[in-house]
Amino acid sequence: MALILTGLQKTNMLIFTLRRFSLFFFTLLLLTMLSFSLSFLFPGEQLINLTGQISASPEQLAVLADEYQQQSGLLSQYVSYLKHLFQGDMGYSMTSHLPISSEVLNRLPATVELACVALLVAMFVGIPVGFCAAIYHRKAPDNLILTIAMIGYSIPVFWLGILAILVFSIQLGWFPSSGQISLLFEIQHVTGLQLIDILLSDSPYKWQAFQDATRHLILPVIVVALAPATIFMRLARSAMLEVLDTHYIKAAKAKGLTFSQIIYRHAMRNAIIKVIRDIGLQFANLITIAMVTEVIFSWPGIGSWLIESIYQRDYTAIQGGLIVLSSFIFIVHIIIDLVYAALNPLAREPRHGT
Amino acid sequence: MVLSGCDSNEALSLSKKSIIYCSEGPPESFNPQTVSSGTTIDATSHQLYNRLIEFSPVDNAIMPAIAKSWHVTRDGKMITFYLRKDIQFHQTSYFMPTRALNADDVLFSFNRMLDASHKYHPISGGKYPFFQNAQLASLIDNIEKINDHTIRFRLSHSDSSFLANIGGDSAVILSKEYADELVELNAMQEIDMLPIGTGPFKFKQYSSGAFIRYEPHADYWRGKSELKQLVFDITPRDTARLTKLLAGECDVIAYPIAHEKIKQHPNLILESVISFNVGYFGFNTRKPPFNNPLVRKALSYAINKQAILEAVYTGQAEIANGIIPNSSWAYDATITSPDYSIANAQKLLTQAGYGNGFSMDLWAMPVQRSYNPDAITMAKLIQADLQKIGVEVNIVSGYEWSTFLRKVSEGEHQSVLLGWSADNPDPDNFFSSLLSCSSASTGSNRTFWCNKRFDQLIQKALKTNNINKRKAYYSKALRLINEEVPLIPIAHSKRYQARDNSVKGTVLRAIGGVDFNGVTKN
C-alpha cells in the first residue's frame, strides 16, 4: 500500500492531527485540575502538599503563598499552579527534599527503557505467533497458541515476577534479581537509558557493563512483555482472519498467487495496521504492569518511585508523578494514533475521530 | 581477540576484587559525630574515619589508633595523647590534602562538638547525640595543643568512661584543612555530606537511598586495602537482601533471615556476635496515660517476653532483665524483670483508674536491627497480649526509617518499639544515652523520662574509678528503672551477618558494627 496523499487526504490528516492535539490539551487540563484538587484532598496543609516544602520557615512559606497566589481566588491559584508546572516546577519531594522534576528525569528513562524493550519483545513475539495461529485457523497450532495466550494473559504479574526470580536467580543463578546493572560499574547518567549510556561511556569495563546490563534486563522484560504479547497474539490472529476473509485476498487467490505470496505481500501488511491501532491502548496496560514489575525487580524506574511515594505519603511526589506518567502514556498514545492514521487513510475520516 | 581477552580479564578482576555489602538502610549523614543510628555508624565510622583510640576487635580492649600512646595523670583529670605523624587524609575529586594529620585536626574535630560558639557547631543541625548524651561538654574543661603531635584533655572531674567514650564510633577525627577550605568556598554543610577522613576507604559517590561507593585510601596508615571498590547496596527489605545474596549480587548482607537456609548453602557463611544492645518497648512519658508510672508498670506485667523471644528473635536472643546485657560487668543478676501475670497487670490498671482499659498507638520501627529483627510481628504479639487486659493497640508503621526516627525524637508517638546498640563497651553508654535527662532533649531518649535521682546515680557512677562502687550505683539505677518502667526491656540479641565464603577477614564486630578494614576477596 503506497503512501501517496492526495489533497483531500492531506487536509484530513491535518484535521485528524488537530483533533488529537485538542484532545491532548483538554485531557492534560483535566489532569492538572485533578492533581491540583488532590493537594486539597490530601491531609495536611494545601500549600505544603503542593510545594513539598515540609521544613520551610514561616517566612519561606509566606513567600511561597505569595508565589502560588494563596490570597486570591481558586482560579488564580490554579493558574499560578499551571505556570509553575509549565516552568517544570512540580515542587519538592517530601522525603528526599529533591525537586520532583529532577527525580522524574532520573527515574523516567529507566521505565521508558524497560517499557520500550518489553513492547518490542511483545510485538516481535506476539504478532508473528498470532499470524501463525490465523494461518492454521482451527488446527492444532491455533489451539495450542490460543491456550498459551490464555494462560499467559491470566498469570498475575507479581506472581510471575517472583517465580522468575525464584527459578532463574536463586535456583539456577542465571540472571540477577534486582536493579539495572551491577553497582560496581560506574556509568555516567547521560540519557538515562542504561544501554545507551554504557555505549556512550568511556569506562574500561564497557563491554562487561553492557553484558551485565543486558542480563539485568532479561527477566523484567520477559515478565512485562508476557501479558501484552498474548494480547498481540490474539489481536494479530483476529486481524489476520479478518483480512484473509476480504475480497481482495480472494481476488489474489483467484489470480493464482501462491499462499506465501498472499500472506507476505498482501495479508500481513494490512493485518499489521489493524494491530498497530491497539498498541497505544496496550501501552497504558504495559506501563501498569511495568510499575508492579519495577517494584519486584527493584528497577529504578518511575513506577517503583511512585509506589514508594504512596507508601511514604509523599503527596507532592504523587501529584507530580501522576501528571508525568499519564502525560507520557498519553503522548505515546497520540504518536501511535498518528502513525496509524498516516499508514491508514480510512482512520483519518472525521467519523472515526473521538 | 586479544582486546576482548584483556577486557574480560580486567572485568573479572573488578568483581573479584570488589565487595558489595547489602545494608539495611540509608545513612542520615556521612559524619558519625552528628548521628547515633547504627545504620549510619555502620556505613561511615570505620570505613571513612579513625579515632584517637579504638577497640580491639578481639577483646574490646582499648588499643592505639591515631594516638600511638597516651598518659593519664593519677587524679584522672589530665589525659595526654601522642599522635602518629604518618596519617594522611583522603585525596578525592573535591579535596586535595597538603599535609598529614596533626593536633589541629584533633582540636577541630572535638571543638566542633564541644564549643557551641564554634563556626562549625550549628552545621547539620548542631546536634551531636553521643557527645551530648555522654555530657562531654561539661566533662572536658579544655583541650590543649602542646605541640603539633601532642594534645591534652583537661577534665573537670575524673570520669572512668572517658577513654571508652573517646574511642566510641562517633569520636572520629575530621580534617581541619578541608573545613577551612569549605569556609572559603562558602559550602560548610558539605563537610558532613562529602566526607574527608583518614580511614581505610574514601568516599566516591552516594546515590541517595540507593548505594554508596567507596574506594580504598591509597595512603592508609595501616596499609592500603586490596579491594578495588566497596559498595554499600542499600536494600531495606530482608527478603531482597537474602535473594541478592543467593543470586550472587551481594557478597555480604546485614541482618540475614532464613538462617537455616544460609547454613545449608555450601558457599555461604552465617556469622554472629553477641552484641551490646537492647530491644525495648518504650513509653512516651509525656503523653497520657503513660505519664502515670502505674500504667507503665501494669503493661510490663502483661507482656509475654518468652513468646516474643521465640517468634521474633527465633530464640537467637536472651530475655532482657534490664537495659544492660549480662555480658557487661555492670549486670546485676539479682534484678529480674516482672513475671508475666495478667492478674497483676489488671490490678495495677484498676489502681491507676484504667480498669476498663484504653486505646494506644504503638509505633513499630520499619527496619530490621539486630535488637529488633521484626518490629511489626513484635507489635502484633504485644497487641494480642495487651488485648487481654483491655488495652487496644493501634500499630503505627509504614514510615521510612529516617522519617520514623525524626517523628519519634519529636515525641509524636505514644509508645514505640526501638532499641539501642552501644557504641562502646562502657555500661554508661546504655544509661546516659537511653534514659538521662540530657538525652531526652537531644532526642535519643525516646521515652522523655527525666528522673533527677536516676541522673544523680549515673553521674556518681561516672565520678568514681572504683568498679565495685560503679556497679552499686548502676544496680540502683537499674532498680529505679524497674520501678518507674519508662521502658520495658525485651531482649538482648545476637547480631547476624551472612557472607559468601570468598570474602575473608572480620567484618562484623561486637562494638561499632561493620568494619571492612583488612577484608579481602578471592
Chai-1 contact restraints between the chains, C-beta under 6 A:
chainA,res_idxA,chainB,res_idxB,connection_type,confidence,min_distance_angstrom,max_distance_angstrom,comment,restraint_id
A,S96,B,S208,contact,1.0,0.0,6.0,A-B,restraint_1
A,S169,B,A247,contact,1.0,0.0,6.0,A-B,restraint_2
A,I170,B,L246,contact,1.0,0.0,6.0,A-B,restraint_3
A,P176,B,A247,contact,1.0,0.0,6.0,A-B,restraint_4
A,P176,B,E249,contact,1.0,0.0,6.0,A-B,restraint_5
A,S177,B,T243,contact,1.0,0.0,6.0,A-B,restraint_6
A,S177,B,A247,contact,1.0,0.0,6.0,A-B,restraint_7
A,L183,B,F211,contact,1.0,0.0,6.0,A-B,restraint_8
A,L183,B,V231,contact,1.0,0.0,6.0,A-B,restraint_9
A,L183,B,D233,contact,1.0,0.0,6.0,A-B,restraint_10
A,L184,B,L14,contact,1.0,0.0,6.0,A-B,restraint_11
A,L184,B,S15,contact,1.0,0.0,6.0,A-B,restraint_12
A,L184,B,S18,contact,1.0,0.0,6.0,A-B,restraint_13
A,L184,B,Q229,contact,1.0,0.0,6.0,A-B,restraint_14
A,Y205,B,A11,contact,1.0,0.0,6.0,A-B,restraint_15
A,Y205,B,L14,contact,1.0,0.0,6.0,A-B,restraint_16
A,W207,B,D7,contact,1.0,0.0,6.0,A-B,restraint_17
A,Q208,B,A11,contact,1.0,0.0,6.0,A-B,restraint_18
A,Q312,B,E400,contact,1.0,0.0,6.0,A-B,restraint_19
